[in-house]
Amino acid sequence: MFDVIWRSVAIGIGATLLMDIWAVFLNKAFAQPRPNWGPVGRWVWHLRSKVFHDDIGEAAPYAHEVALG
């Protein structure tokens, strides 16, 4: 069981690194804007009170939502 958890964590970390490196490459090579993780950070911040939102953009902003996302 521990082996499955360990592999899952390793794959998740590797996939995250790969996606971040790919986003930086696209930004440098083709001037594509980097992904906006602000809505994800805002959603994570509001998880304590509400999981589902009709429009996350209408939720109260959080100062560090981009870093949290």
C-alpha angles and dihedrals in degrees: 000000000000089000091058092049092047092050092046092052092047092050091048093051092045093049091049092051091047093051092048092049090047091051091051091048093051090048094051099038102039104015089242110163116252118253116275107234092175096103090051091051091048091050092049090049091053095046091100091065107023136012102187122050129184089215119003089199089069093055118102110277123245120216095230100033095125092054091044091050 
